[in-house]
Amino acid sequence: MVAVILLATLAHWFSWLHPEAGLLYLLVVVPIALLCGFRQAVIVSLAAVVAHSWFAVQERHFAIATDPANSISLVVFVLVALMVSRLSARVTAHARGAEIGERQMHDLYEFTRRTLQMNLHMEPGQELAELVHEIFELEAVAVFDADLHEVYQAGFWSVDPQEMAQNVYYFETSDDDPDLGMGRRVVRLGSVPIGSLVVRGDTNPLINNAIASLIAITFDRYRAFANESRIETERRTEQLRATVLDSLAHAYKTPLTAIRAASTGLGEMGHLSPGQANLVSLIDEQTTVLGELTTRLLTTARLDAGEVSIHVAPLSAGSLIEEVLAALKDRLASMKVSVEIEKEELVLQCDRQLMVMLLTQYIDNACKYSHFGSTITIRALTVGAEEIFSVHSYGPVIPMADRERIFDRYYRSSNYSNRAPGTGIGLSVAKRAAQVHGGYVWVTSDEQEGTTFFAAIPLTVEKASS
């Protein structure tokens, strides 16, 4: 305002014409519009017109209202003030938005950097909540991990956010409430919900989406790391277990051989009473069982360690099945057995010992768990470049959840564990024997159709060792 009065005085003093004075007044109106806004610029414009007109009246002695230049000047000043103030407001808003965006990008970068440095040996939920609260300067944060069913919170909540965070996950409600300053997001890995995020404070939808995505990535990294650690631990445990089994089996071999030799010698000496003969027979029988178990343990350890060399030779499916049935004739004496071979003359390349072990395990399992009086059916069927061996029997149904794990070492199905003694080793040996040949195993089980164990073996084996 002072600048307007000074300019009006100078214009009067130097007798400037109206256009010249108007340009000088614009030098005041434009900065005022830029710095202070439209309202202040209009006030200054009115002051400039009034001040200049007053001096003109003093000099020329005519009324302000009769001079049309005053109205034109006022309109020009107001229009200039309006345009300049609007442009200034737009530029200021854009600059402020760019500054806010830059700060938010910096916060997102910092959040990403800190999440990558997190210790994934620990559950990340609580640290994530605290990082979001600290970096984005929010009032309160809640993070729900659906896998662990745990809600982690940071900042001050006037109400318990657990139910709120869980509802966001269960009802999949992602929204923003500007009135309450709340943001809710479902944390998704792809399209699968794995948790939720609830924040209260000064933020925007895009930032909320980005935070939820980074939390999902961190949850996924934690689970992947946990799985990797678990697999590595299991691998080391299995390696140690295999080493111990190998050592024990070797250690048992020598005394078992001595016991078997002694029991055989006692039986051949003769002059034994019936009771003594029964005891010697029992010793010999159980020594044989222990010998077979020890051999199986040794084979398992060597298969897992990749130390078994397979000796490939031509062998027909019929002769292979006959050999196994002959070895199990005592077990099968009270059983009904049916053998179905599609092509008797078909010859496959395989390791005889390993294939005998595989089929022996399948048939021995059928003997243990089949219903009394039912038939055990052994089939050999050619499908493409594979020979499919199967052993079918009627017994307890294997639950769906157990059909993969039943081939894991030491695992026994809940429907089987109390029906017959076992170690849980045999089927894992059968699986590894098939895999060494480049084949695979599986099982089907149904109350009406019965249970069938399958082994698919390639007709030719390319590698001679595993």
Contacts in CASP RR format, 6 or more apart in sequence:
PFRMAT RR
TARGET T0000
AUTHOR 0000-0000-0000
METHOD contacts of the structure
MODEL  1
MVAVILLATLAHWFSWLHPEAGLLYLLVVVPIALLCGFRQAVIVSLAAVV
AHSWFAVQERHFAIATDPANSISLVVFVLVALMVSRLSARVTAHARGAEI
GERQMHDLYEFTRRTLQMNLHMEPGQELAELVHEIFELEAVAVFDADLHE
VYQAGFWSVDPQEMAQNVYYFETSDDDPDLGMGRRVVRLGSVPIGSLVVR
GDTNPLINNAIASLIAITFDRYRAFANESRIETERRTEQLRATVLDSLAH
AYKTPLTAIRAASTGLGEMGHLSPGQANLVSLIDEQTTVLGELTTRLLTT
ARLDAGEVSIHVAPLSAGSLIEEVLAALKDRLASMKVSVEIEKEELVLQC
DRQLMVMLLTQYIDNACKYSHFGSTITIRALTVGAEEIFSVHSYGPVIPM
ADRERIFDRYYRSSNYSNRAPGTGIGLSVAKRAAQVHGGYVWVTSDEQEG
TTFFAAIPLTVEKASS
1 43 0 8 1.000
1 44 0 8 1.000
1 47 0 8 1.000
3 28 0 8 1.000
4 25 0 8 1.000
4 28 0 8 1.000
4 44 0 8 1.000
4 47 0 8 1.000
4 48 0 8 1.000
4 51 0 8 1.000
5 47 0 8 1.000
5 51 0 8 1.000
7 21 0 8 1.000
7 24 0 8 1.000
7 25 0 8 1.000
7 28 0 8 1.000
7 48 0 8 1.000
7 51 0 8 1.000
8 21 0 8 1.000
8 48 0 8 1.000
8 51 0 8 1.000
8 52 0 8 1.000
8 54 0 8 1.000
8 55 0 8 1.000
9 55 0 8 1.000
10 16 0 8 1.000
10 24 0 8 1.000
11 20 0 8 1.000
11 21 0 8 1.000
11 24 0 8 1.000
11 52 0 8 1.000
11 55 0 8 1.000
12 55 0 8 1.000
12 56 0 8 1.000
12 58 0 8 1.000
12 59 0 8 1.000
16 24 0 8 1.000
18 52 0 8 1.000
18 69 0 8 1.000
18 73 0 8 1.000
21 52 0 8 1.000
22 48 0 8 1.000
22 52 0 8 1.000
22 73 0 8 1.000
25 45 0 8 1.000
25 48 0 8 1.000
25 52 0 8 1.000
25 73 0 8 1.000
25 77 0 8 1.000
26 77 0 8 1.000
26 80 0 8 1.000
28 44 0 8 1.000
28 48 0 8 1.000
29 41 0 8 1.000
29 44 0 8 1.000
29 45 0 8 1.000
29 48 0 8 1.000
29 77 0 8 1.000
29 80 0 8 1.000
29 81 0 8 1.000
29 84 0 8 1.000
30 80 0 8 1.000
30 81 0 8 1.000
30 84 0 8 1.000
32 40 0 8 1.000
32 41 0 8 1.000
32 44 0 8 1.000
32 81 0 8 1.000
33 40 0 8 1.000
33 41 0 8 1.000
33 80 0 8 1.000
33 81 0 8 1.000
33 82 0 8 1.000
33 84 0 8 1.000
33 85 0 8 1.000
33 88 0 8 1.000
34 84 0 8 1.000
34 85 0 8 1.000
34 88 0 8 1.000
35 88 0 8 1.000
37 81 0 8 1.000
37 85 0 8 1.000
37 88 0 8 1.000
37 89 0 8 1.000
38 81 0 8 1.000
38 82 0 8 1.000
38 85 0 8 1.000
38 86 0 8 1.000
41 77 0 8 1.000
41 81 0 8 1.000
41 82 0 8 1.000
41 84 0 8 1.000
41 85 0 8 1.000
42 77 0 8 1.000
42 78 0 8 1.000
42 81 0 8 1.000
44 77 0 8 1.000
44 81 0 8 1.000
45 74 0 8 1.000
45 77 0 8 1.000
45 78 0 8 1.000
45 81 0 8 1.000
46 74 0 8 1.000
48 73 0 8 1.000
48 77 0 8 1.000
49 70 0 8 1.000
49 73 0 8 1.000
49 74 0 8 1.000
49 77 0 8 1.000
50 64 0 8 1.000
52 70 0 8 1.000
52 73 0 8 1.000
53 64 0 8 1.000
53 67 0 8 1.000
53 70 0 8 1.000
54 64 0 8 1.000
56 62 0 8 1.000
56 64 0 8 1.000
56 67 0 8 1.000
57 63 0 8 1.000
57 64 0 8 1.000
64 70 0 8 1.000
104 204 0 8 1.000
104 207 0 8 1.000
107 135 0 8 1.000
107 136 0 8 1.000
107 207 0 8 1.000
108 207 0 8 1.000
108 210 0 8 1.000
108 211 0 8 1.000
108 214 0 8 1.000
110 135 0 8 1.000
111 131 0 8 1.000
111 132 0 8 1.000
111 135 0 8 1.000
111 136 0 8 1.000
111 211 0 8 1.000
111 214 0 8 1.000
112 214 0 8 1.000
114 131 0 8 1.000
114 135 0 8 1.000
115 124 0 8 1.000
115 128 0 8 1.000
115 131 0 8 1.000
115 214 0 8 1.000
115 217 0 8 1.000
115 218 0 8 1.000
118 124 0 8 1.000
118 127 0 8 1.000
118 128 0 8 1.000
118 218 0 8 1.000
120 221 0 8 1.000
120 222 0 8 1.000
120 225 0 8 1.000
120 226 0 8 1.000
121 225 0 8 1.000
121 229 0 8 1.000
123 145 0 8 1.000
123 148 0 8 1.000
123 150 0 8 1.000
123 222 0 8 1.000
124 218 0 8 1.000
124 219 0 8 1.000
124 222 0 8 1.000
125 143 0 8 1.000
125 145 0 8 1.000
125 150 0 8 1.000
125 152 0 8 1.000
125 219 0 8 1.000
126 152 0 8 1.000
126 154 0 8 1.000
128 143 0 8 1.000
128 152 0 8 1.000
128 215 0 8 1.000
128 218 0 8 1.000
129 141 0 8 1.000
129 142 0 8 1.000
129 143 0 8 1.000
129 152 0 8 1.000
129 153 0 8 1.000
129 154 0 8 1.000
130 141 0 8 1.000
130 154 0 8 1.000
132 138 0 8 1.000
132 141 0 8 1.000
132 143 0 8 1.000
132 154 0 8 1.000
132 197 0 8 1.000
132 199 0 8 1.000
132 211 0 8 1.000
132 215 0 8 1.000
133 140 0 8 1.000
133 141 0 8 1.000
133 154 0 8 1.000
133 155 0 8 1.000
134 154 0 8 1.000
136 199 0 8 1.000
136 203 0 8 1.000
136 207 0 8 1.000
136 211 0 8 1.000
137 202 0 8 1.000
138 155 0 8 1.000
138 199 0 8 1.000
138 200 0 8 1.000
138 201 0 8 1.000
138 202 0 8 1.000
138 203 0 8 1.000
139 155 0 8 1.000
139 156 0 8 1.000
139 200 0 8 1.000
139 201 0 8 1.000
140 153 0 8 1.000
140 154 0 8 1.000
140 155 0 8 1.000
140 156 0 8 1.000
140 157 0 8 1.000
140 161 0 8 1.000
140 199 0 8 1.000
140 200 0 8 1.000
140 201 0 8 1.000
141 153 0 8 1.000
141 154 0 8 1.000
141 155 0 8 1.000
141 197 0 8 1.000
141 198 0 8 1.000
141 199 0 8 1.000
141 200 0 8 1.000
142 151 0 8 1.000
142 152 0 8 1.000
142 153 0 8 1.000
142 157 0 8 1.000
142 161 0 8 1.000
142 162 0 8 1.000
142 164 0 8 1.000
142 165 0 8 1.000
142 197 0 8 1.000
142 198 0 8 1.000
142 199 0 8 1.000
143 151 0 8 1.000
143 152 0 8 1.000
143 153 0 8 1.000
143 165 0 8 1.000
143 187 0 8 1.000
143 195 0 8 1.000
143 196 0 8 1.000
143 197 0 8 1.000
143 215 0 8 1.000
144 150 0 8 1.000
144 151 0 8 1.000
144 152 0 8 1.000
144 162 0 8 1.000
144 165 0 8 1.000
144 166 0 8 1.000
144 168 0 8 1.000
144 169 0 8 1.000
144 187 0 8 1.000
144 195 0 8 1.000
144 196 0 8 1.000
144 197 0 8 1.000
144 198 0 8 1.000
145 151 0 8 1.000
145 152 0 8 1.000
145 194 0 8 1.000
145 195 0 8 1.000
145 219 0 8 1.000
146 169 0 8 1.000
146 193 0 8 1.000
146 194 0 8 1.000
146 195 0 8 1.000
146 196 0 8 1.000
147 194 0 8 1.000
147 219 0 8 1.000
147 223 0 8 1.000
151 161 0 8 1.000
151 162 0 8 1.000
151 165 0 8 1.000
151 166 0 8 1.000
153 161 0 8 1.000
157 200 0 8 1.000
161 198 0 8 1.000
164 184 0 8 1.000
164 198 0 8 1.000
165 196 0 8 1.000
165 197 0 8 1.000
165 198 0 8 1.000
166 196 0 8 1.000
167 173 0 8 1.000
168 174 0 8 1.000
168 184 0 8 1.000
168 185 0 8 1.000
168 186 0 8 1.000
168 196 0 8 1.000
168 197 0 8 1.000
168 198 0 8 1.000
169 186 0 8 1.000
169 187 0 8 1.000
169 193 0 8 1.000
169 195 0 8 1.000
169 196 0 8 1.000
172 186 0 8 1.000
172 193 0 8 1.000
173 184 0 8 1.000
173 186 0 8 1.000
174 184 0 8 1.000
174 185 0 8 1.000
174 186 0 8 1.000
175 183 0 8 1.000
175 184 0 8 1.000
176 182 0 8 1.000
176 183 0 8 1.000
176 184 0 8 1.000
176 204 0 8 1.000
176 205 0 8 1.000
176 208 0 8 1.000
177 183 0 8 1.000
180 200 0 8 1.000
181 200 0 8 1.000
181 201 0 8 1.000
181 202 0 8 1.000
182 198 0 8 1.000
182 199 0 8 1.000
182 200 0 8 1.000
182 201 0 8 1.000
183 197 0 8 1.000
183 198 0 8 1.000
183 199 0 8 1.000
183 200 0 8 1.000
183 203 0 8 1.000
183 208 0 8 1.000
184 196 0 8 1.000
184 197 0 8 1.000
184 198 0 8 1.000
185 196 0 8 1.000
185 197 0 8 1.000
185 198 0 8 1.000
185 208 0 8 1.000
185 209 0 8 1.000
185 211 0 8 1.000
185 212 0 8 1.000
186 193 0 8 1.000
186 195 0 8 1.000
186 196 0 8 1.000
186 212 0 8 1.000
187 193 0 8 1.000
187 194 0 8 1.000
187 195 0 8 1.000
187 196 0 8 1.000
187 197 0 8 1.000
187 212 0 8 1.000
187 215 0 8 1.000
187 216 0 8 1.000
187 219 0 8 1.000
188 194 0 8 1.000
188 212 0 8 1.000
188 216 0 8 1.000
189 216 0 8 1.000
189 219 0 8 1.000
189 220 0 8 1.000
190 216 0 8 1.000
194 216 0 8 1.000
194 219 0 8 1.000
194 220 0 8 1.000
195 216 0 8 1.000
195 219 0 8 1.000
197 208 0 8 1.000
197 211 0 8 1.000
197 212 0 8 1.000
197 215 0 8 1.000
199 208 0 8 1.000
199 211 0 8 1.000
238 304 0 8 1.000
238 409 0 8 1.000
239 305 0 8 1.000
242 300 0 8 1.000
242 301 0 8 1.000
242 304 0 8 1.000
242 305 0 8 1.000
243 301 0 8 1.000
245 297 0 8 1.000
245 298 0 8 1.000
245 300 0 8 1.000
245 301 0 8 1.000
246 297 0 8 1.000
246 298 0 8 1.000
246 301 0 8 1.000
246 302 0 8 1.000
246 305 0 8 1.000
248 297 0 8 1.000
249 294 0 8 1.000
249 295 0 8 1.000
249 297 0 8 1.000
249 298 0 8 1.000
249 301 0 8 1.000
250 298 0 8 1.000
252 290 0 8 1.000
252 291 0 8 1.000
252 294 0 8 1.000
253 291 0 8 1.000
253 294 0 8 1.000
256 287 0 8 1.000
256 290 0 8 1.000
256 291 0 8 1.000
256 294 0 8 1.000
259 283 0 8 1.000
259 287 0 8 1.000
260 284 0 8 1.000
260 287 0 8 1.000
260 288 0 8 1.000
263 280 0 8 1.000
263 283 0 8 1.000
263 284 0 8 1.000
263 287 0 8 1.000
264 284 0 8 1.000
266 272 0 8 1.000
266 280 0 8 1.000
267 277 0 8 1.000
267 280 0 8 1.000
272 280 0 8 1.000
293 423 0 8 1.000
296 357 0 8 1.000
296 425 0 8 1.000
296 426 0 8 1.000
296 429 0 8 1.000
297 425 0 8 1.000
299 308 0 8 1.000
299 357 0 8 1.000
299 429 0 8 1.000
300 409 0 8 1.000
300 425 0 8 1.000
300 426 0 8 1.000
300 428 0 8 1.000
300 429 0 8 1.000
300 432 0 8 1.000
302 308 0 8 1.000
303 429 0 8 1.000
303 432 0 8 1.000
303 433 0 8 1.000
303 436 0 8 1.000
303 466 0 8 1.000
304 432 0 8 1.000
306 466 0 8 1.000
308 354 0 8 1.000
308 436 0 8 1.000
308 465 0 8 1.000
308 466 0 8 1.000
309 464 0 8 1.000
309 465 0 8 1.000
309 466 0 8 1.000
310 350 0 8 1.000
310 351 0 8 1.000
310 354 0 8 1.000
310 436 0 8 1.000
310 437 0 8 1.000
310 461 0 8 1.000
310 463 0 8 1.000
310 464 0 8 1.000
310 465 0 8 1.000
310 466 0 8 1.000
311 351 0 8 1.000
311 352 0 8 1.000
311 353 0 8 1.000
311 464 0 8 1.000
312 349 0 8 1.000
312 350 0 8 1.000
312 351 0 8 1.000
312 461 0 8 1.000
312 464 0 8 1.000
313 349 0 8 1.000
313 350 0 8 1.000
313 351 0 8 1.000
313 352 0 8 1.000
314 347 0 8 1.000
314 348 0 8 1.000
314 349 0 8 1.000
315 347 0 8 1.000
315 348 0 8 1.000
315 349 0 8 1.000
315 350 0 8 1.000
315 352 0 8 1.000
315 355 0 8 1.000
316 344 0 8 1.000
316 345 0 8 1.000
316 346 0 8 1.000
316 347 0 8 1.000
316 348 0 8 1.000
317 341 0 8 1.000
317 343 0 8 1.000
317 344 0 8 1.000
317 346 0 8 1.000
317 348 0 8 1.000
317 380 0 8 1.000
317 387 0 8 1.000
317 389 0 8 1.000
318 339 0 8 1.000
318 341 0 8 1.000
318 344 0 8 1.000
318 380 0 8 1.000
320 352 0 8 1.000
320 355 0 8 1.000
320 356 0 8 1.000
320 359 0 8 1.000
321 339 0 8 1.000
321 341 0 8 1.000
321 359 0 8 1.000
321 378 0 8 1.000
321 380 0 8 1.000
323 356 0 8 1.000
324 356 0 8 1.000
324 359 0 8 1.000
324 360 0 8 1.000
324 363 0 8 1.000
325 332 0 8 1.000
325 337 0 8 1.000
325 339 0 8 1.000
325 363 0 8 1.000
325 378 0 8 1.000
327 356 0 8 1.000
327 360 0 8 1.000
328 360 0 8 1.000
328 363 0 8 1.000
328 364 0 8 1.000
328 367 0 8 1.000
331 364 0 8 1.000
331 367 0 8 1.000
332 363 0 8 1.000
332 367 0 8 1.000
332 376 0 8 1.000
335 367 0 8 1.000
335 370 0 8 1.000
335 373 0 8 1.000
335 376 0 8 1.000
336 373 0 8 1.000
336 374 0 8 1.000
336 375 0 8 1.000
336 376 0 8 1.000
337 375 0 8 1.000
337 376 0 8 1.000
337 377 0 8 1.000
337 378 0 8 1.000
338 375 0 8 1.000
338 376 0 8 1.000
338 377 0 8 1.000
338 378 0 8 1.000
339 377 0 8 1.000
339 378 0 8 1.000
339 379 0 8 1.000
340 377 0 8 1.000
340 378 0 8 1.000
340 379 0 8 1.000
340 380 0 8 1.000
341 379 0 8 1.000
341 380 0 8 1.000
342 379 0 8 1.000
342 380 0 8 1.000
342 381 0 8 1.000
342 382 0 8 1.000
343 382 0 8 1.000
346 382 0 8 1.000
346 387 0 8 1.000
346 459 0 8 1.000
348 387 0 8 1.000
348 457 0 8 1.000
348 458 0 8 1.000
348 459 0 8 1.000
348 460 0 8 1.000
349 459 0 8 1.000
349 460 0 8 1.000
349 461 0 8 1.000
350 437 0 8 1.000
350 457 0 8 1.000
350 461 0 8 1.000
351 433 0 8 1.000
351 436 0 8 1.000
351 437 0 8 1.000
351 461 0 8 1.000
354 433 0 8 1.000
354 436 0 8 1.000
354 437 0 8 1.000
355 433 0 8 1.000
355 437 0 8 1.000
355 457 0 8 1.000
357 429 0 8 1.000
357 430 0 8 1.000
357 433 0 8 1.000
358 389 0 8 1.000
358 429 0 8 1.000
358 430 0 8 1.000
358 433 0 8 1.000
358 434 0 8 1.000
358 455 0 8 1.000
359 378 0 8 1.000
359 389 0 8 1.000
359 391 0 8 1.000
359 455 0 8 1.000
361 426 0 8 1.000
361 427 0 8 1.000
361 429 0 8 1.000
361 430 0 8 1.000
362 389 0 8 1.000
362 391 0 8 1.000
362 430 0 8 1.000
362 453 0 8 1.000
362 455 0 8 1.000
363 376 0 8 1.000
363 378 0 8 1.000
363 391 0 8 1.000
365 391 0 8 1.000
365 427 0 8 1.000
365 453 0 8 1.000
366 376 0 8 1.000
366 391 0 8 1.000
366 392 0 8 1.000
366 393 0 8 1.000
366 453 0 8 1.000
367 376 0 8 1.000
368 419 0 8 1.000
368 420 0 8 1.000
369 393 0 8 1.000
369 395 0 8 1.000
369 396 0 8 1.000
369 416 0 8 1.000
369 419 0 8 1.000
369 420 0 8 1.000
369 451 0 8 1.000
370 376 0 8 1.000
370 393 0 8 1.000
370 394 0 8 1.000
370 395 0 8 1.000
371 394 0 8 1.000
371 395 0 8 1.000
374 393 0 8 1.000
374 394 0 8 1.000
374 395 0 8 1.000
375 393 0 8 1.000
375 394 0 8 1.000
376 391 0 8 1.000
376 392 0 8 1.000
376 393 0 8 1.000
377 390 0 8 1.000
377 391 0 8 1.000
377 392 0 8 1.000
377 393 0 8 1.000
378 389 0 8 1.000
378 390 0 8 1.000
378 391 0 8 1.000
378 392 0 8 1.000
379 388 0 8 1.000
379 389 0 8 1.000
379 390 0 8 1.000
379 391 0 8 1.000
379 392 0 8 1.000
380 387 0 8 1.000
380 388 0 8 1.000
380 389 0 8 1.000
381 387 0 8 1.000
381 388 0 8 1.000
381 390 0 8 1.000
382 388 0 8 1.000
382 459 0 8 1.000
383 456 0 8 1.000
385 458 0 8 1.000
385 459 0 8 1.000
385 460 0 8 1.000
386 439 0 8 1.000
386 456 0 8 1.000
386 457 0 8 1.000
386 458 0 8 1.000
386 459 0 8 1.000
387 456 0 8 1.000
387 457 0 8 1.000
387 458 0 8 1.000
387 459 0 8 1.000
388 454 0 8 1.000
388 455 0 8 1.000
388 456 0 8 1.000
388 457 0 8 1.000
389 454 0 8 1.000
389 455 0 8 1.000
389 457 0 8 1.000
390 452 0 8 1.000
390 453 0 8 1.000
390 454 0 8 1.000
390 455 0 8 1.000
391 452 0 8 1.000
391 453 0 8 1.000
392 450 0 8 1.000
392 451 0 8 1.000
392 452 0 8 1.000
393 450 0 8 1.000
393 451 0 8 1.000
393 452 0 8 1.000
394 450 0 8 1.000
394 451 0 8 1.000
395 450 0 8 1.000
395 451 0 8 1.000
396 415 0 8 1.000
396 416 0 8 1.000
396 419 0 8 1.000
396 451 0 8 1.000
397 415 0 8 1.000
397 445 0 8 1.000
397 446 0 8 1.000
397 447 0 8 1.000
397 450 0 8 1.000
397 451 0 8 1.000
398 406 0 8 1.000
398 413 0 8 1.000
398 415 0 8 1.000
398 416 0 8 1.000
398 443 0 8 1.000
398 445 0 8 1.000
398 451 0 8 1.000
399 413 0 8 1.000
399 414 0 8 1.000
399 415 0 8 1.000
402 411 0 8 1.000
402 413 0 8 1.000
402 414 0 8 1.000
402 415 0 8 1.000
403 442 0 8 1.000
403 443 0 8 1.000
403 444 0 8 1.000
403 445 0 8 1.000
405 411 0 8 1.000
406 412 0 8 1.000
406 413 0 8 1.000
406 427 0 8 1.000
406 443 0 8 1.000
407 427 0 8 1.000
407 428 0 8 1.000
407 430 0 8 1.000
407 431 0 8 1.000
407 441 0 8 1.000
407 443 0 8 1.000
408 428 0 8 1.000
409 424 0 8 1.000
409 425 0 8 1.000
409 428 0 8 1.000
410 423 0 8 1.000
410 424 0 8 1.000
410 425 0 8 1.000
410 428 0 8 1.000
411 424 0 8 1.000
412 422 0 8 1.000
412 424 0 8 1.000
427 441 0 8 1.000
430 441 0 8 1.000
430 453 0 8 1.000
430 455 0 8 1.000
431 441 0 8 1.000
434 440 0 8 1.000
434 441 0 8 1.000
434 455 0 8 1.000
434 456 0 8 1.000
434 457 0 8 1.000
436 466 0 8 1.000
437 457 0 8 1.000
437 458 0 8 1.000
437 461 0 8 1.000
438 457 0 8 1.000
438 458 0 8 1.000
438 461 0 8 1.000
439 455 0 8 1.000
439 456 0 8 1.000
439 457 0 8 1.000
439 458 0 8 1.000
440 455 0 8 1.000
440 456 0 8 1.000
441 453 0 8 1.000
441 454 0 8 1.000
441 455 0 8 1.000
441 456 0 8 1.000
442 454 0 8 1.000
443 451 0 8 1.000
443 452 0 8 1.000
443 453 0 8 1.000
443 454 0 8 1.000
444 451 0 8 1.000
444 452 0 8 1.000
444 454 0 8 1.000
445 451 0 8 1.000
445 452 0 8 1.000
END
